Amino acid sequence: MKAEFTPPIGKISQITGKCISLIGNDIDTDRIIPARFLKCVNFDSLGKSVFEDDRKTLKGSHTFDLKENQNSSILIVNSNFGCGSSREHAPQALIRWGIRAIIGESFAEIFYSNCIAIGIPCFTLPKKLIQNIQKYNISKSLFLEIDLKNSSAKSKDLNFNLEIKESTKKMFLSGEWDATATLLENSSLVERKFKELPYIKFSDEI
């Protein structure tokens, strides 16, 4: 049974966890979380339904169903991951399953942005290196230590540099990716600006 979901907050500089490899190009958001789950009132229950249709088709042999992959937190994917619709439910389902970082050949732009908004760093690597990592990961458990500041990852046997947009890296290291936390930290500025608005009238009456 998985632990209760705890969303990431504030600065993110390191991520350590077990890897799970999902092989295939152009895996779209409808496969990550089918459209029928978009009716949910909140995202809380989406984790158990990630890759629902693919998992049903493979009858327990999908990578997200394999016992050895449970409690993984770093997803290794191929090219154009998260293409298709712009639904934010896709990264929300992944993070609730347990994913805290994704390493792939490339990502769809909107999916990438949606990941950043909820605290999932997305890194890129060349095709051949991704394939080698996936091959290694499928044959044995792979635990990675990701250092966001140095854009690097290492395990007992592997050590490689990761690629991430400099602007994105700065957002995670500063905590600016977390819009809610940033807003709360600057609440005094928001209140001051609010009082300066000419169309806002304050009253001393309770």
Backbone bond lengths (Angstrom), bond angles and torsions (degrees), N, CA, C in turn:
res aa  C-N    CA-C-N  psi(-1)  N-CA   C-N-CA  omega(-1)  CA-C   N-CA-C  phi
1 M - - - 1.469 - - 1.525 109.52 -
2 K 1.314 117.51 132.62 1.460 121.65 -176.82 1.524 110.78 -77.24
3 A 1.335 115.62 149.25 1.456 120.77 176.58 1.526 109.24 -68.14
4 E 1.327 115.48 158.07 1.457 120.60 179.14 1.521 110.20 -59.56
5 F 1.317 116.49 140.04 1.456 121.26 -176.78 1.524 111.45 -65.99
6 T 1.324 115.62 128.97 1.456 122.21 175.48 1.519 108.13 -122.67
7 P 1.322 118.61 112.20 1.467 120.35 -177.26 1.519 111.68 -69.25
8 P 1.329 117.88 146.59 1.462 120.93 176.09 1.519 110.07 -68.34
9 I 1.316 116.53 147.30 1.458 120.68 177.89 1.526 109.50 -138.50
10 G 1.316 115.80 153.95 1.452 121.33 173.85 1.516 115.28 64.11
11 K 1.341 115.00 -150.65 1.457 121.74 -175.33 1.531 111.72 -68.43
12 I 1.334 116.11 139.73 1.462 122.10 176.18 1.528 107.69 -126.01
13 S 1.317 116.59 115.39 1.460 120.15 -178.57 1.523 112.71 -122.04
14 Q 1.330 117.02 -23.58 1.459 121.02 -179.96 1.521 110.95 -140.32
15 I 1.318 115.29 143.17 1.460 121.93 176.24 1.517 107.61 -136.40
16 T 1.293 116.43 125.05 1.458 121.40 179.76 1.522 109.19 -124.73
17 G 1.309 117.03 132.81 1.446 118.31 179.02 1.516 114.24 179.31
18 K 1.313 114.40 175.26 1.460 121.85 178.63 1.527 109.88 -82.34
19 C 1.317 115.85 141.89 1.468 120.80 -177.76 1.526 112.08 -92.20
20 I 1.320 114.54 149.92 1.458 122.55 172.96 1.526 107.19 -131.00
21 S 1.322 117.74 128.39 1.466 121.66 -176.51 1.527 111.18 -103.35
22 L 1.320 114.98 130.79 1.465 122.05 176.76 1.524 107.41 -120.28
23 I 1.316 116.32 109.75 1.464 120.88 -174.77 1.531 111.87 -90.73
24 G 1.342 115.21 133.34 1.454 120.28 177.72 1.513 111.68 143.14
25 N 1.330 116.52 139.53 1.459 121.56 177.01 1.525 110.75 -90.51
26 D 1.328 116.07 157.59 1.467 122.69 174.00 1.527 112.99 56.39
27 I 1.320 117.30 40.50 1.467 120.30 175.34 1.523 107.38 -77.73
28 D 1.331 115.83 112.55 1.464 119.64 -171.84 1.529 113.12 -90.60
29 T 1.333 114.41 171.83 1.462 120.03 -175.95 1.525 112.49 -67.81
30 D 1.335 117.72 -24.07 1.462 119.90 177.83 1.524 110.81 -70.28
31 R 1.314 116.73 -28.49 1.463 120.27 175.13 1.528 110.49 -78.41
32 I 1.324 115.67 -36.97 1.467 119.18 179.27 1.525 110.25 -63.50
33 I 1.325 116.61 -46.47 1.468 120.63 175.58 1.535 108.27 -146.66
34 P 1.334 118.24 106.25 1.465 122.46 -176.31 1.527 113.30 -55.38
35 A 1.321 115.80 152.76 1.465 122.85 -172.58 1.523 113.84 -56.98
36 R 1.323 117.95 -31.65 1.473 119.46 -176.68 1.532 112.33 -63.43
37 F 1.318 117.29 -19.15 1.456 119.88 -179.70 1.529 112.53 -86.90
38 L 1.336 117.20 -1.22 1.456 120.29 179.43 1.531 111.60 -74.75
39 K 1.315 116.64 -9.50 1.465 120.93 -179.52 1.523 112.18 -78.61
40 C 1.316 117.90 -6.24 1.464 121.24 -175.05 1.532 111.14 -61.65
41 V 1.324 116.16 147.34 1.461 122.00 179.63 1.531 110.12 -74.24
42 N 1.326 116.98 -37.48 1.462 121.55 174.62 1.522 108.62 -138.47
43 F 1.322 116.51 179.36 1.467 120.93 -174.39 1.533 114.01 -90.99
44 D 1.313 117.60 -2.23 1.458 121.63 -169.13 1.527 115.37 -54.53
45 S 1.323 116.86 -37.15 1.466 119.87 -173.67 1.536 113.54 -94.86
46 L 1.332 118.20 3.13 1.458 120.48 -172.97 1.524 114.12 -71.07
47 G 1.319 117.55 -26.06 1.458 120.32 -176.02 1.521 113.47 -57.33
48 K 1.313 116.95 -41.05 1.461 120.62 -178.17 1.528 112.35 -72.08
49 S 1.334 117.32 -14.43 1.464 120.98 -176.95 1.519 113.54 -105.67
50 V 1.343 117.57 5.40 1.460 120.22 179.75 1.531 109.58 -61.28
51 F 1.314 117.41 133.85 1.469 124.46 -177.27 1.532 112.24 54.70
52 E 1.323 116.34 33.37 1.470 122.16 -175.36 1.522 113.43 -51.06
53 D 1.334 117.68 -51.83 1.469 120.12 -175.56 1.523 111.98 -69.85
54 D 1.323 117.10 -41.19 1.471 120.50 177.30 1.524 110.50 -61.56
55 R 1.309 116.67 -39.72 1.461 120.86 -178.60 1.529 111.63 -68.39
56 K 1.323 115.60 -37.71 1.478 119.27 177.18 1.518 110.33 -64.71
57 T 1.334 116.14 -41.75 1.462 121.14 -179.27 1.527 111.25 -62.52
58 L 1.321 116.39 -40.49 1.462 120.92 -176.49 1.533 113.46 -87.02
59 K 1.313 116.66 -3.70 1.480 122.40 171.42 1.528 113.72 49.89
60 G 1.316 115.20 52.85 1.460 119.71 174.70 1.509 115.74 95.51
61 S 1.332 117.65 -8.14 1.468 119.40 -178.15 1.529 112.84 -99.91
62 H 1.339 116.79 3.16 1.470 120.34 176.30 1.522 108.33 -65.75
63 T 1.318 116.07 146.68 1.464 120.51 -176.62 1.522 112.89 -56.52
64 F 1.350 117.26 -30.21 1.461 120.58 179.26 1.526 112.59 -79.69
65 D 1.327 117.42 -5.41 1.459 121.47 177.18 1.520 113.21 -103.52
66 L 1.328 117.25 -17.24 1.456 120.82 -176.11 1.530 110.89 -66.21
67 K 1.313 115.69 134.95 1.461 122.16 -176.98 1.523 111.91 -56.80
68 E 1.332 116.44 -40.15 1.457 119.91 -176.93 1.529 113.41 -68.83
69 N 1.327 116.58 -14.78 1.465 119.81 -179.36 1.519 113.79 -98.15
70 Q 1.321 116.79 -3.96 1.454 119.06 -179.74 1.531 110.27 -65.30
71 N 1.323 114.95 146.23 1.469 122.72 -178.07 1.527 112.93 68.62
72 S 1.331 117.04 19.25 1.467 120.79 173.09 1.530 108.78 -76.06
73 S 1.325 116.62 152.77 1.462 119.70 -178.62 1.526 114.19 -134.52
74 I 1.342 117.27 -6.16 1.468 120.64 178.33 1.520 108.50 -121.42
75 L 1.321 116.62 116.20 1.461 122.88 -175.53 1.530 110.55 -95.50
76 I 1.332 116.10 129.58 1.463 122.15 178.17 1.535 108.45 -107.91
77 V 1.331 117.31 119.53 1.462 121.52 -174.73 1.531 110.86 -129.82
78 N 1.315 115.64 175.54 1.465 121.30 -179.69 1.529 111.38 -101.61
79 S 1.318 118.76 -140.30 1.466 120.31 -170.26 1.526 113.50 -90.67
80 N 1.348 114.53 150.89 1.459 123.86 174.91 1.527 112.01 56.58
81 F 1.319 115.97 39.11 1.463 119.99 -179.54 1.523 110.21 -70.09
82 G 1.332 117.00 136.39 1.460 122.17 178.90 1.512 114.18 83.14
83 C 1.327 117.02 21.23 1.472 120.44 178.06 1.533 109.64 -72.17
84 G 1.312 116.44 177.62 1.469 119.76 179.02 1.513 111.32 95.73
85 S 1.316 117.10 -140.42 1.459 121.55 -175.29 1.524 110.64 -68.32
86 S 1.322 115.47 163.63 1.461 120.96 -176.71 1.521 113.24 -89.98
87 R 1.316 117.87 11.04 1.465 121.25 -173.44 1.532 112.77 -53.16
88 E 1.327 115.16 125.65 1.472 120.79 177.91 1.517 111.49 -72.66
89 H 1.338 116.41 -11.92 1.463 121.04 179.91 1.532 112.08 -62.58
90 A 1.341 117.01 -25.87 1.469 119.62 -176.60 1.534 111.76 -64.50
91 P 1.338 119.57 -56.89 1.466 117.72 176.39 1.524 112.67 -66.28
92 Q 1.337 117.61 -28.95 1.460 120.04 177.23 1.528 110.70 -64.23
93 A 1.333 117.13 -37.71 1.467 120.84 177.73 1.522 110.25 -68.35
94 L 1.324 117.06 -41.44 1.462 121.15 -179.65 1.528 111.97 -64.22
95 I 1.326 116.75 -44.43 1.458 119.22 -177.50 1.524 110.77 -68.43
96 R 1.326 116.57 -31.59 1.463 119.54 178.45 1.529 112.05 -77.73
97 W 1.318 116.55 -21.64 1.469 119.00 171.87 1.534 109.45 -72.50
98 G 1.342 115.50 -30.87 1.463 119.32 179.42 1.517 115.30 136.92
99 I 1.342 117.30 -1.51 1.465 120.82 -177.55 1.525 111.23 -73.67
100 R 1.340 116.08 129.64 1.463 121.24 -179.65 1.530 112.69 -117.07
101 A 1.324 117.30 -11.93 1.468 121.58 176.90 1.521 108.22 -158.96
102 I 1.330 116.28 152.25 1.464 121.50 178.91 1.523 108.87 -129.97
103 I 1.320 115.87 133.58 1.456 121.91 175.81 1.521 107.59 -119.27
104 G 1.326 117.68 124.63 1.459 119.98 -177.42 1.521 112.70 -151.58
105 E 1.334 115.10 177.17 1.468 119.92 176.87 1.527 110.58 -71.66
106 S 1.347 116.14 -43.87 1.463 121.10 179.10 1.523 109.11 -164.20
107 F 1.349 115.14 160.84 1.458 121.48 -177.67 1.522 110.59 -131.68
108 A 1.327 116.23 150.45 1.453 120.24 171.90 1.529 107.40 -67.19
109 E 1.322 117.65 139.97 1.462 122.21 -171.79 1.528 113.44 -59.02
110 I 1.342 117.66 -45.76 1.462 119.34 -176.97 1.526 110.72 -68.92
111 F 1.338 116.78 -39.39 1.460 120.24 176.68 1.523 109.60 -60.51
112 Y 1.319 116.60 -43.42 1.467 122.47 179.03 1.529 110.07 -57.67
113 S 1.331 116.00 -47.12 1.473 120.68 -179.37 1.527 111.21 -65.09
114 N 1.330 116.85 -39.70 1.460 120.66 178.91 1.527 111.39 -65.00
115 C 1.322 116.44 -33.44 1.466 120.59 176.90 1.524 110.45 -66.60
116 I 1.320 116.52 -46.11 1.462 121.11 179.76 1.530 110.05 -57.68
117 A 1.329 116.44 -41.60 1.467 121.77 -175.51 1.521 113.29 -62.43
118 I 1.341 117.33 -21.41 1.471 119.05 -179.73 1.528 112.14 -115.92
119 G 1.335 116.98 9.77 1.455 119.99 173.06 1.510 116.53 90.53
120 I 1.342 117.78 27.42 1.465 121.13 175.38 1.531 108.92 -108.75
121 P 1.327 119.22 104.99 1.464 120.54 176.23 1.538 110.50 -68.56
122 C 1.328 116.58 138.04 1.463 122.05 177.45 1.522 108.79 -116.90
123 F 1.310 116.55 120.47 1.460 122.49 -178.49 1.525 109.96 -110.49
124 T 1.327 116.66 154.68 1.460 120.53 177.28 1.527 110.65 -121.30
125 L 1.334 113.64 152.58 1.455 123.11 177.09 1.525 108.34 -144.84
126 P 1.330 118.21 158.14 1.460 120.72 176.82 1.538 111.53 -60.74
127 K 1.319 114.53 153.09 1.463 121.94 -176.49 1.528 113.32 -52.18
128 K 1.315 117.08 -48.41 1.463 120.94 -175.98 1.518 111.31 -63.08
129 L 1.315 116.67 -40.86 1.464 120.36 -179.19 1.529 110.58 -67.60
130 I 1.320 116.73 -41.02 1.470 120.26 176.12 1.526 110.12 -58.62
131 Q 1.318 116.48 -46.00 1.465 120.50 -179.92 1.523 111.65 -61.92
132 N 1.316 117.10 -38.97 1.461 120.86 178.70 1.529 111.19 -66.30
133 I 1.321 115.57 -40.77 1.465 119.86 178.97 1.531 110.25 -65.54
134 Q 1.333 116.55 -43.21 1.466 120.37 178.61 1.524 111.20 -62.64
135 K 1.308 116.23 -42.65 1.463 120.78 179.04 1.519 110.69 -61.29
136 Y 1.314 116.27 -44.00 1.456 121.62 178.16 1.530 109.97 -63.13
137 N 1.345 115.97 -45.77 1.458 122.46 -176.77 1.526 112.69 -64.22
138 I 1.314 116.64 -34.21 1.467 120.46 179.93 1.528 111.10 -72.17
139 S 1.313 116.00 -29.67 1.469 119.62 -178.34 1.524 112.64 -84.51
140 K 1.336 116.78 -25.62 1.474 119.80 -179.79 1.528 109.67 -156.67
141 S 1.325 116.29 161.18 1.464 120.57 178.76 1.524 110.24 -63.98
142 L 1.315 115.27 138.78 1.456 120.66 179.94 1.524 109.21 -125.19
143 F 1.327 116.17 117.67 1.455 121.91 175.98 1.527 107.87 -108.14
144 L 1.324 115.48 124.45 1.461 120.17 -178.73 1.522 111.91 -112.91
145 E 1.314 115.25 145.16 1.459 122.72 170.01 1.526 106.55 -110.60
146 I 1.311 116.60 113.04 1.460 121.33 -179.48 1.517 109.65 -99.70
147 D 1.328 115.39 125.12 1.458 122.55 176.91 1.530 106.70 -106.89
148 L 1.316 115.39 104.58 1.463 119.82 -174.77 1.528 111.73 -68.52
149 K 1.323 116.76 -36.62 1.462 120.34 -178.84 1.523 111.48 -60.98
150 N 1.324 116.60 -41.75 1.466 121.03 -178.74 1.524 113.05 -97.27
151 S 1.334 116.61 2.90 1.472 122.06 -179.38 1.530 111.28 50.65
152 S 1.317 115.40 51.83 1.455 119.67 -177.10 1.523 111.34 -135.54
153 A 1.320 115.66 161.64 1.461 121.87 177.27 1.520 108.26 -142.48
154 K 1.319 115.35 143.06 1.459 118.31 179.02 1.523 110.22 -147.42
155 S 1.320 114.54 154.00 1.456 122.69 174.10 1.520 106.39 -138.67
156 K 1.303 116.25 -169.60 1.463 120.33 178.99 1.529 111.56 -60.60
157 D 1.353 116.83 -37.92 1.463 120.99 -175.43 1.521 114.52 -111.66
158 L 1.331 117.35 -16.59 1.460 120.92 -173.47 1.522 111.45 -119.48
159 N 1.316 114.83 151.37 1.452 121.41 177.38 1.526 107.32 -154.71
160 F 1.323 118.13 117.82 1.457 119.33 -177.57 1.525 110.92 -152.42
161 N 1.331 115.11 159.54 1.457 121.94 177.42 1.514 110.40 -88.55
162 L 1.309 116.27 142.88 1.458 122.37 178.54 1.524 110.08 -105.10
163 E 1.306 116.12 154.05 1.455 120.90 177.11 1.528 109.16 -109.65
164 I 1.321 116.16 131.07 1.461 121.88 177.41 1.523 107.61 -151.11
165 K 1.319 117.12 145.26 1.457 120.69 179.66 1.528 109.01 -59.34
166 E 1.326 116.14 135.62 1.459 120.50 -178.06 1.525 111.40 -59.24
167 S 1.326 116.80 -39.59 1.469 120.34 -179.87 1.527 110.69 -64.52
168 T 1.320 115.90 -38.29 1.461 120.23 179.25 1.529 110.51 -68.18
169 K 1.319 116.56 -43.14 1.462 120.81 179.16 1.524 110.49 -58.98
170 K 1.320 117.27 -43.42 1.455 121.54 -179.90 1.521 111.10 -62.64
171 M 1.329 117.16 -36.88 1.459 121.20 179.22 1.523 110.98 -63.19
172 F 1.333 116.80 -42.95 1.464 119.90 -179.96 1.528 111.46 -70.34
173 L 1.326 117.50 -42.85 1.459 120.85 -177.85 1.528 112.27 -67.79
174 S 1.326 116.84 -30.35 1.468 120.90 -179.84 1.522 112.51 -91.25
175 G 1.336 115.95 -17.49 1.459 120.31 -176.72 1.514 113.00 88.52
176 E 1.327 117.34 3.02 1.464 121.06 -177.09 1.521 112.98 -69.49
177 W 1.325 118.11 -15.65 1.466 120.37 176.04 1.521 110.01 -62.48
178 D 1.340 116.22 -28.31 1.464 122.70 -175.58 1.527 108.77 -86.62
179 A 1.325 116.03 89.65 1.463 121.03 -174.58 1.524 112.38 -61.17
180 T 1.324 116.91 -38.01 1.466 120.26 -178.51 1.522 110.95 -65.81
181 A 1.347 116.16 -46.33 1.466 119.82 179.45 1.523 111.05 -63.43
182 T 1.331 116.64 -40.45 1.465 120.96 179.09 1.524 110.53 -62.75
183 L 1.324 116.37 -40.49 1.468 121.17 179.15 1.522 110.70 -64.33
184 L 1.329 116.47 -44.06 1.469 120.45 -179.28 1.525 111.52 -66.16
185 E 1.328 116.84 -37.48 1.462 120.70 179.46 1.525 111.61 -66.02
186 N 1.324 115.32 -25.64 1.470 120.15 -178.63 1.525 111.79 -110.64
187 S 1.319 115.57 29.12 1.469 120.34 -176.65 1.527 112.53 -60.56
188 S 1.340 116.62 -34.04 1.468 119.32 179.96 1.525 110.98 -65.84
189 L 1.333 116.27 -37.58 1.467 120.26 177.77 1.522 110.97 -67.98
190 V 1.328 115.68 -39.39 1.470 120.48 178.64 1.526 109.76 -63.71
191 E 1.335 116.27 -44.25 1.469 120.60 -179.70 1.521 111.41 -63.72
192 R 1.338 115.85 -41.18 1.461 119.72 179.86 1.517 111.52 -64.24
193 K 1.344 115.33 -42.28 1.464 119.65 178.16 1.511 110.74 -65.46
194 F 1.322 115.69 -38.07 1.464 121.10 -179.93 1.530 110.44 -60.26
195 K 1.330 115.54 -41.15 1.469 120.00 -178.54 1.524 112.07 -72.18
196 E 1.325 116.94 -21.16 1.465 120.88 179.52 1.525 112.98 -80.60
197 L 1.332 116.37 -14.76 1.461 119.33 -177.80 1.524 110.06 -66.41
198 P 1.323 117.27 127.11 1.472 121.01 -174.98 1.524 114.14 -67.67
199 Y 1.320 117.45 -21.10 1.458 119.53 -176.90 1.529 112.96 -97.45
200 I 1.349 116.72 8.79 1.455 121.09 176.29 1.520 109.16 -102.35
201 K 1.314 117.91 123.65 1.458 122.35 -179.24 1.517 108.73 -111.81
202 F 1.338 115.34 125.53 1.463 120.34 178.55 1.510 110.78 -99.92
203 S 1.303 114.76 149.25 1.458 120.26 178.94 1.530 109.64 -131.18
204 D 1.314 117.03 143.15 1.466 121.69 177.49 1.510 111.78 -82.69
205 E 1.318 116.12 -6.77 1.463 119.57 -179.41 1.511 110.50 -72.41
206 I 1.316 116.48 142.92 1.472 122.34 178.77 1.520 108.38 -93.85
